[in-house]
């Protein structure tokens, strides 16, 4: 029994290395897993027979002699359904091993308050369509979703989504029911999942300590400490957007407080500072401010300076608290950070302890707006990566579920 558990763990660990790292040589796998070459070859053989990996010659080695084979993820056998719920859009995708997006669907989400029925209806239809268009012998091994709110661990309940008024909405259970595929839908907070995705395959790949800030209408956050997500006692930690930075005359926040980081640097704060009318909102409006600032528009430049000052205060606090190796700006913050980088750095220099800031790197997201979708896909893959052969044995091909 113990030997079987060790073997199952080794198979999953090897698949995870290939899934996250792409092409990996046998030698590298042996070194990373601290297993001998014959054991590695046996594990690869099992995964190859299962259709999850393949071995092939590396391309363009430029070396004399016979090159060593590399192991790659096989994208045609197993996939997950990934869903991303942002304030103003809904995204669904079919994602293969290696994080390859095979197909996707996207729809606008009106900012119309608590809209569980519509969100689930749209995403379930997208998911069924993506599943139906998969090859008949493909296996859907999981489903994961990212939501812009506070998620109860375990059942996908949205406890609080301040921007559109979601309170105790059974999102995960309802989406799983309407998909009708017999699969549970794992749900996570968008910024938490974005942080994990950037740490696994993005700007912070393989870093042990990083902070991810995700801009949308507000600001979400995810903190990786020692290679693991910091999630708090009940799973609701890292609400960095609700760190109070301006308590005396701060802007009102959707959470009911005043002067939260997201109230001072979020979408409406930027657009108001740039003198944009209330009817303008969304990613395009934010991007327009950044573009105008690049072209020398004084109002847009002043808006970025002001927002950058508040963002810098928030980042300086986070540096003092967590001493991250990297701070990553994602979502709409990725659009506007380049225009406010100098101000953010100035605030960090003025307000963060020298030893806390001396090694921190500031970067924009490498995964762009897909960081949260990539994180949702990783939720879907978690079962397969824990027990690849067991999950495959329990999963029917797409043709049997249609």
C-alpha positions in Angstrom: 0.0 0.0 0.0 2.8 2.4 0.9 4.7 1.5 -2.3 1.5 2.2 -4.4 1.1 5.6 -2.7 4.7 6.5 -3.4 4.3 5.4 -7.1 1.1 7.5 -7.5 2.8 10.5 -6.0 5.8 10.1 -8.3 3.7 9.8 -11.4 1.8 13.0 -10.4 5.0 14.9 -9.6 6.6 14.0 -12.9 3.4 15.0 -14.8 3.4 18.3 -12.9 7.0 19.1 -13.9 6.1 18.5 -17.5 2.8 20.3 -17.3 4.4 23.5 -15.9 7.8 23.3 -17.4 7.1 22.1 -21.0 10.0 20.2 -22.5 12.0 18.5 -19.8 14.8 16.0 -20.3 15.0 12.7 -18.5 18.2 13.9 -16.8 16.5 17.1 -15.5 13.5 15.1 -14.2 15.9 12.7 -12.4 17.7 15.6 -10.8 14.5 17.4 -9.8 12.8 14.4 -8.4 15.9 12.8 -7.0 15.1 9.5 -8.5 17.3 7.2 -10.6 17.1 7.1 -14.3 15.4 3.7 -14.6 12.6 4.8 -12.2 12.1 8.0 -14.3 12.0 6.0 -17.5 9.3 3.7 -15.9 7.2 6.7 -14.8 7.5 8.3 -18.3 6.4 5.0 -19.9 3.3 4.9 -17.7 2.3 8.4 -18.6 3.1 7.8 -22.3 0.8 4.8 -22.4 -1.9 6.9 -20.8 -1.5 9.5 -23.5 -0.5 12.3 -21.2 3.1 12.8 -22.3 5.3 12.0 -25.3 9.0 11.7 -25.8 10.8 13.2 -28.8 14.2 14.6 -29.9 14.9 18.2 -28.9 15.0 20.7 -31.6 18.2 22.6 -32.6 20.6 21.3 -29.9 23.7 22.0 -32.1 25.6 19.3 -30.3 27.5 16.3 -31.7 26.3 12.8 -30.9 22.9 11.5 -30.1 20.8 14.0 -28.2 18.9 13.0 -25.1 15.1 12.7 -25.5 12.8 15.3 -23.9 9.4 14.8 -22.4 6.6 17.0 -23.5 2.9 17.3 -22.4 0.5 15.7 -24.8 -2.3 18.2 -25.6 -4.7 15.8 -27.3 -5.7 13.5 -24.5 -6.9 15.3 -21.4 -8.2 18.8 -20.9 -10.1 21.0 -18.4 -12.8 23.6 -18.7 -11.7 26.9 -17.3 -14.0 29.8 -16.5 -13.2 33.4 -15.6 -15.8 35.8 -14.2 -14.7 39.4 -14.2 -16.8 42.5 -13.5 -17.5 43.2 -17.2 -16.8 39.9 -19.0 -17.3 36.2 -18.9 -14.7 33.8 -20.4 -14.7 30.0 -20.9 -11.9 27.9 -22.4 -10.9 24.4 -23.1 -7.3 24.1 -21.8 -4.9 21.2 -22.4 -1.9 20.0 -20.4 0.9 22.4 -20.6 -1.6 25.3 -20.2 -2.4 25.4 -23.9 -5.7 27.1 -24.6 -7.3 24.9 -27.3 -10.6 26.9 -27.7 -12.4 29.8 -25.9 -15.6 31.7 -25.7 -16.1 35.2 -24.4 -19.1 37.5 -23.6 -19.7 40.9 -22.2 -21.1 41.0 -18.6 -23.3 44.0 -18.0 -22.7 45.7 -14.7 -26.2 45.0 -13.5 -26.0 43.8 -9.9 -26.4 40.3 -8.6 -26.6 38.2 -11.8 -26.0 34.6 -10.8 -28.5 33.2 -13.2 -27.2 35.0 -16.2 -23.5 34.3 -15.4 -24.2 30.6 -14.9 -26.4 30.3 -18.0 -23.8 31.9 -20.2 -20.8 30.0 -18.8 -22.7 26.6 -18.8 -23.6 27.1 -22.4 -20.0 28.0 -23.3 -18.8 24.9 -21.4 -21.2 22.5 -23.0 -20.3 23.8 -26.4 -16.5 23.6 -25.8 -17.0 20.0 -24.4 -19.1 19.1 -27.4 -16.5 20.3 -29.9 -13.7 18.3 -28.3 -12.4 15.1 -30.0 -14.5 12.1 -29.2 -11.6 10.3 -27.4 -10.6 13.3 -25.4 -11.1 13.3 -21.6 -12.4 16.3 -19.6 -10.6 15.7 -16.3 -11.8 18.8 -14.3 -13.3 22.2 -14.2 -12.1 25.4 -12.5 -13.5 28.9 -12.2 -12.1 32.3 -11.2 -14.5 34.8 -9.6 -13.9 38.4 -8.6 -15.0 38.1 -5.0 -14.4 36.3 -1.7 -14.9 32.5 -2.2 -15.6 30.0 0.5 -13.1 27.2 0.2 -14.5 23.8 -0.7 -17.9 24.5 -2.2 -17.4 27.6 -4.5 -19.8 29.8 -2.6 -19.3 33.5 -3.3 -19.5 35.0 0.2 -19.0 38.6 -0.9 -18.6 40.3 -4.3 -18.7 44.0 -3.6 -18.6 45.4 -7.1 -21.9 43.7 -8.2 -23.5 42.9 -4.8 -23.1 39.1 -4.7 -23.6 37.8 -1.2 -23.7 34.1 -0.4 -24.3 33.0 -4.0 -23.8 29.3 -4.7 -21.8 29.8 -7.9 -19.7 26.7 -8.0 -22.5 24.3 -7.2 -24.9 25.9 -9.7 -22.4 26.1 -12.5 -21.5 22.4 -12.0 -25.2 21.5 -12.0 -26.0 23.4 -15.2 -22.9 22.1 -17.0 -24.4 18.6 -16.6 -21.1 16.8 -17.1 -20.9 15.1 -13.8 -17.9 17.3 -12.8 -17.6 19.5 -9.7 -16.4 23.1 -10.5 -13.6 24.3 -8.2 -13.8 28.0 -7.6 -11.1 30.5 -6.5 -10.7 34.2 -6.0 -9.4 35.8 -9.2 -6.4 37.5 -7.7 -5.4 34.5 -5.7 -5.5 32.4 -8.9 -3.6 35.1 -10.8 -0.9 35.0 -8.2 -0.5 31.2 -8.5 -0.5 31.4 -12.3 2.2 34.0 -12.4 4.2 32.0 -9.9 3.9 28.8 -11.8 4.2 29.9 -15.4 4.4 33.7 -15.6 6.5 36.7 -14.6 7.3 35.2 -11.2 8.0 31.6 -12.3 9.6 29.6 -9.5 9.9 32.5 -7.1 9.1 31.6 -3.5 7.8 35.0 -2.4 5.8 37.4 -4.5 2.8 39.6 -4.5 0.3 39.9 -7.4 -2.0 42.9 -7.7 -4.9 42.6 -10.0 -6.7 45.7 -11.3 -10.3 45.6 -12.5 -13.0 47.9 -11.2 -11.2 47.6 -7.9 -7.9 45.9 -6.9 -7.5 42.3 -5.8 -4.4 40.7 -4.4 -2.6 37.4 -4.0 0.5 36.7 -1.8 2.8 33.8 -2.3 5.0 33.0 0.8 7.4 30.2 0.7 6.0 29.0 -2.6 2.4 28.7 -1.2 -0.6 31.0 -1.3 -1.3 32.9 1.8 -5.0 32.5 2.3 -5.8 33.1 6.0 -7.7 31.2 8.6 -10.9 30.8 6.6 -9.6 31.3 3.1 -10.5 35.0 2.8 -7.0 36.5 3.3 -5.0 38.8 1.0 -7.8 41.3 0.3 -5.1 43.8 -0.5 -7.5 46.1 -2.2 -9.2 46.7 1.1 -6.0 47.8 2.9 -6.8 51.3 4.1 -4.3 53.9 2.8 -6.3 57.1 3.1 -8.6 56.9 6.2 -9.4 60.6 6.7 -10.6 62.0 3.4 -10.5 58.8 1.2 -12.9 57.9 -1.5 -15.9 55.6 -0.6 -15.3 51.9 -1.3 -17.8 49.3 -2.3 -17.0 47.4 0.8 -18.5 50.1 3.0 -15.2 51.6 4.1 -13.3 54.7 2.9 -9.8 55.2 1.6 -9.2 51.5 0.7 -6.4 51.0 -1.8 -8.9 49.9 -4.5 -11.0 53.1 -3.9 -7.9 55.2 -4.4 -6.4 53.4 -7.4 -9.3 51.6 -9.0 -11.0 52.2 -12.3 -13.3 55.0 -11.2 -10.5 56.8 -9.3 -8.3 56.9 -12.4 -11.1 58.0 -14.7 -12.3 60.7 -12.4 -8.7 62.0 -11.9 -8.4 62.2 -15.7 -11.6 64.1 -16.0 -13.5 61.3 -17.9 -17.3 61.3 -17.8 -19.2 58.8 -15.7 -20.5 56.9 -18.8 -16.9 55.9 -19.7 -15.7 52.8 -17.9 -14.0 49.5 -18.5 -10.7 48.3 -19.9 -10.9 50.4 -23.0 -11.4 53.6 -21.0 -8.5 52.8 -18.7 -6.3 52.0 -21.7 -7.3 55.3 -23.3 -6.0 57.2 -20.2 -2.6 55.4 -20.5 -2.4 56.0 -24.2 -3.2 59.7 -23.8 -0.6 60.0 -21.1 2.0 58.5 -23.5 1.0 61.1 -26.1 1.7 63.9 -23.5 -1.9 64.8 -22.4 -1.4 66.8 -19.1 -4.6 65.6 -17.5 -3.9 62.0 -18.2 -0.3 62.3 -16.9 -1.4 64.0 -13.7 -4.0 61.3 -13.2 -1.4 58.5 -13.5 0.9 60.5 -11.1 -1.8 60.8 -8.5 -3.0 57.2 -8.8 0.7 56.0 -8.8 1.3 57.8 -5.5 -1.5 55.9 -3.8 -0.4 52.6 -5.4 3.2 53.3 -4.3 2.0 53.7 -0.7 0.2 50.4 -0.8 3.2 48.6 -2.3 5.5 50.2 0.2 3.3 48.8 3.0 3.3 45.4 1.4 7.1 45.4 1.1 7.4 46.2 4.8 5.0 43.5 5.7 6.1 40.6 3.4 9.5 41.4 1.9 8.5 40.0 -1.5 11.0 39.2 -4.2 8.7 40.5 -6.8 5.5 42.6 -7.1 3.5 41.9 -10.2 0.9 44.2 -11.7 -1.9 42.5 -13.6 -5.3 43.2 -15.0 -5.8 46.9 -15.8 -2.9 47.7 -13.5 -0.7 46.1 -16.2 -2.0 48.8 -18.7 -1.3 51.8 -16.4 1.7 50.8 -14.4 4.3 51.8 -17.0 3.0 55.4 -16.9 3.3 55.5 -13.1 6.3 53.4 -12.4 8.5 56.3 -11.4 6.0 57.5 -8.8 5.5 54.0 -7.4 9.3 53.5 -7.1 9.6 56.9 -5.5 7.0 56.0 -2.8 8.7 52.7 -2.1 12.1 54.5 -1.7 10.5 57.0 0.7 8.3 54.7 2.7 9.6 51.1 2.6 12.4 49.9 4.9 15.7 49.7 3.0 16.2 46.0 3.8 12.6 45.2 2.8 12.9 46.9 -0.6 16.5 46.4 -1.6 15.8 43.2 -3.7 12.2 43.6 -4.8 11.5 43.7 -8.5 8.5 45.4 -10.0 7.0 43.7 -13.1 3.9 43.6 -15.2 2.0 40.4 -15.7 3.5 38.0 -18.3 0.1 36.3 -18.7 -1.9 39.5 -19.2 -5.6 39.3 -18.7 -5.4 35.5 -19.0 -3.6 35.2 -15.7 -6.9 34.5 -13.8 -8.1 32.1 -16.5 -4.8 30.2 -16.3 -5.2 30.0 -12.5 -8.7 28.6 -13.0 -7.3 26.0 -15.4 -4.8 24.9 -12.7 -7.7 24.4 -10.3 -9.2 22.1 -12.8 -6.0 20.1 -13.3 -5.4 19.6 -9.6 -7.0 16.2 -9.4 -5.2 14.9 -12.5 -1.9 16.1 -11.2 -2.5 14.4 -7.8 -3.4 11.0 -9.3 -3.1 10.9 -13.1 -3.8 7.3 -13.8 -6.6 7.1 -11.2 -8.4 10.1 -12.7 -8.1 8.8 -16.2 -9.5 5.4 -15.1 -12.6 7.1 -13.6 -13.2 9.5 -16.6 -15.3 8.6 -19.6 -14.3 10.0 -23.0 -16.2 12.9 -24.4 -18.2 10.7 -26.9 -19.7 8.8 -23.9 -21.0 12.0 -22.2 -22.7 13.6 -25.2 
